[in-house]
Amino acid sequence: MAQFDVYQNPSRNTRNAYPYIVDIQNPVIADIATRIVVPLGKQQNFKNESMAGLTPEIEYDGEKLLLLIPQIASIPAKTLKDPIGSLSHLRSEIVAALDFAITGV
């Protein structure tokens, strides 16, 4: 598992609105049984609006999505199967959004 890997949402109940989740956990804490994740939500389900600095717009697999930092969560690592992609190229934007959520800056 690598930081910023993208996985299909393992929950069939929420997969339609939140098709993917992003593992944001740093590899330094890889030995715990959970992973810190953030869902990617379909932008259309959020009135096509993002919250500046907090929910970056991301295009993934041809779809406009929002990285929903306010919905950060922890899930069992064993529920994450094979990654289907990576957002490591957006590291700065993801870290900035996390920083904004924590510090307000």
Secondary structure, 3 states (H helix, E strand, C coil): CCCCEEEECCCCCCCCCCCEEEECCCHHHCCCCEEEEEEEEEHHHHCCCCCCCCCCEEEECCEEEEECHHHCEEEEHHHCCCCCEECHHHHHHHHHHHHHHHHCC
